[in-house]
Amino acid sequence: MKMAECISTLYVTLMLLYLVLLGPTHAAHSIYPRIRLSNRELLQLNRSWVFQGYGTSLLPQTMLLDEGHGRLYVGGKNTLFSLSTDRINTLQKEIKWASTESQIEECLMKGREKPECANYIKVLQPYNQTHLLVCGTGAFNPICALVGVGQTGKDRRFALEVESVTSGKGRCPYDPNSPCISAFSRGELYIGLYTDYWENDGALCRLNNQTYTRTERDDKQQLNEPKFVGSALIPENDDRDDDKVYFFFTEKEVDAEGVSKAMYARVGRVCANDQGGQRMLVNRWSSFLKTRLICSVAGPNGIDTHFDDLEDVFVLNNKDAKNPEIFGLFSTTSVVFKGYAVCVYRMEDIRAAFNGPYAYRERPEHHWTPYEDRVPYPRPGSCASKVNGGGFSSSKEFPDEVLRFVRSHPVMYRPVLPQHRRPILLQTEPGRKKLTQIAVDRVQAQDGHYHVLYIGRDDSVVLKVITIYNKDTDTVEEVLLEELQVFKVPVPIREIIISPKRQQLYVGSEVGVAQVKLHQCDLYGSECADCCLARDPYCAWDGLTCSRYYPVGVYTKRRFRRQDIRHGNAVQLCNGLQIDDSQWHRAEERLVYGVENNSTLLECVPRSLQAKVLWFLQRGAEKHEVRGDERVIMTAHGLLFLQLRSLDAGLYVCQTVEHGYVHTLLHISLHVLRGERVRSAIQSTYDQNGEKSTAPCHPSVGPPPGPSISPRALMPSSDTGPHSRMWYKDFLQLIGYGDAKRVEEYCERVWCSDKKRKKTKKKYVTPGGERRGKGRAEENSHRVPRHTVSHVSP
């Protein structure tokens, strides 16, 4: 067994390495976002707001968005919060609902730790238009109650109704760390949870005031160590009696020896009106069926790599309530290498799998095969409805043969395959962060509809991604638009709720709840090309700015809109040019001084992290591209000269290339100062007692202000204690007047503070960009470049 597990793990690892190196089913994608914003930047831009409670540990367990009341309900530790959906950190209300002293004492006596003995709210569902159903762990003694929230649009109540408090057993898990999924419809709670204290009985249940229906206890064919992920009630047709409830979970597969050897992602289904049987399957599902969810990538030799651990699921509703799209976030089960994938499923494929053949194997050691014998009527797993013949008004009227068959054949033979037969998003690079949650928005752009994925990681980051399927090449392109750090400290994202109506995300983690705007178009840049290259379906160039895109007829005052999500063709849309002399004069200009034989950085950081940076050196009419070598390194921050030479002086141009669009960012004039002259000049400022001589703009003795450059770093180690005294004007004579102005500017930058510099009257340009000794009119008549002092190596 151990050898088989080792071989299996090795195979998965090799397959994932294959995906990393070749990526056979995906087009090129960037691991860098176009924009990366820290928590501080999000707050400063008014893009995000954070609620962390009132000085106590919030520890949110579940959230519920109530669009009608304009509230976000958050169930945490001993507290239920009601937050404003406009600004979650304003107009808060709270209900304290802690465990009693006797409950805590009893919990501690059972061997639990004190933090576990709080009341963690795990179930939060709309009970009716005026009340919520709330259930908590209650110090390992689950409890439920109703919370009044008032009528929509009227004075908002928020109060726990004490008389409604009841036992939560079967409605809420005992353990705060236990996964739990729930849905509420027509007065009934559908829930997946572990129903017992020791977490041995995983069940899918339905509860109302009269009945309690669940899966079979201790039946590993139905459920085997499930990890519950999500649930949804999805209508089948116009007959409400034919509505189905779908459960998404991961469970273990059992071999002939009864050993759990593999993990599979599952979708299970029951009829919403299932009442169980009359003589058998009493208070048990008479319609429970399940099948496998496949999310895999084809590998060499026709062997697929499977992502079998379902992390999260999102049901994207559209105009047709019967056919939502199901998004699943999966990970690998290998303990050696972790990979993640997102697959999309259509309801017609899910229904086809449940309407297909049942799985059958004569003995546990045999392979699954399709069941080919006679299937009883009505079809096992179907609902008592008019659509199915109307011969049965309730599942209690089903023949025993039907109930016996569905209990012994709960697994369907055909799995559910994703759209395009592959993931729409794939992350297999070693060392990447864990993906935890997913939410999806369907956005209309000028060239069609796009799914915008918001994916939470385990380091407080939410990724904003779009995926583009190319039918001609049968590939999927992933475009990472933004990387948003929504919390200050790195913690796993536990829940993401999206509000397309308010264009907001509500993100939960153990440290609090964050509210984040879905888009902020002006951050992409102030030019047409910046907006088009962003490929954000929320944004378009309106002729003046990068702003929110609206379909025709919706808030469209300006008809001039340019947007190309599929290709990002700014060259065509914005009349962009290829590398052309006409672009060279538009860029920002800088002046940089470097010292011979020292290191120098020509800084150039593009706005887009996805852009490729090119460097060119122009001397006269000739220009050529700068290539990196052992002395000149192309870094993310710019062009780094490890050892500057006099021949390196010249005009450097920093350009970016993105989707064929070339943009000139900077013109940098690099002047190289002779190293021995600068060292002699600065060395001469020390007298025999180690004191500095006075410079014109900085007569005081002490360390030079400005950049952190030590004069000693410019001198040989044997000359750190000079014994000569010489004035500033004298060493200008030593180095000659050919370089006088340049060295004077260099030394003034190194030695002079901003305050002293302002007092001097010079005719050269200061680092602040102002021309000294001239009137304002004359200053404005010149285009003044910025001065920069290069970094000096020790």
Protein Blocks (a to p, Z undefined) as FASTA:
>chain_A
ZZmmmmmmmmmmmmmmmmmmnommbccddfbdfbdcdfklmmmnopaccdebjhiafkpa
bdcddfknopacdddehiacdddfklmkgoiacddddddfklmmmmmmnopafklmpccd
fbdcdfblmbccdddekloiacdddddebjehiacdddddfklgccfehjacfblklccd
dddeehiacddddfbfnopagcdddddfkbccdddehiaklpgciacfbdcdddfblblk
lpccddddddddddfkopafbdcdddddddfklgbjfkgophiafkbccdddddddddeh
hiacddfbdfbdcddddfblmlccdddddddfbfkbccdddddddfklmmmmmmmccddd
fbfkbccdddfbdcddddehiacdfknnopafbfklpcfklmmmmmmmmbcfbdcddehh
iafbdcfbghiacdfbdcddddddfkbccdddddddfeopacdddddddfklopacdddf
bacdfbfbdcddfbdcddfknopacdddfkbccdddfbdfklnoccfklmmmnopakbcc
ehjaccddddehiapabfbdcddfknopaklmnopacddfklmmmpccddddddehiacd
dddddfblkbccdddddehjbccdddddfkbccdfkbccdfbacfklgccddddddeehi
acdfbdcddddddfklmmmmmmmmpcfkopacddfklmbgcddehjdddfklmpcfklmm
ccbdcdfklmmmmnopklmmmmmmmmmmmmpcfklmmmpccfbdcfkopaehiafklmmm
pccdddddddddZZ
